[in-house]
Amino acid sequence: QVQLVESAGGLVPPGGSLRLSCAASGSIFSITVIRWFRQAPGKQRELVAGITTSGRTNYADAVKGRFTISRDNTKNTVYLQMNSLKPEDTAVYYCNADLKVTPWSSWGQGTQVTVSS
């Protein structure tokens, strides 16, 4: 089993920055990819960014150039640095890991990010 714990989100003004973290514990050897998803009220959950164990990254078009995903293997933690935040970035952000073994996926509890003046 893999447990994922996200850091607290918060209220940020438009144009501001926020860094989220996702700390993994348990059978971390089974993790292949860690991704950040988000879900805004009334909308489907969508992929924000992902990073593989080799460090390869990918981003949703909506956040390219503004968000950066990174990892610190010494801390078993993945970060999502969010800059130039917009009101449309408001959502609950979830950390997710793909696993090489059952149950094949693990989710964090989610953290609220609100971008508003």
Secondary structure, 3 states (H helix, E strand, C coil): CEEEEECCCEEECCCCCEEEEEEEEECHHHEEEEEEEEECCCCCCEEEEEEECCCCEEECCCCCCCEEEEEECCCCEEEEEECCCCHHHCEEEEEEEEECCCCCEEECCCEEEEECC
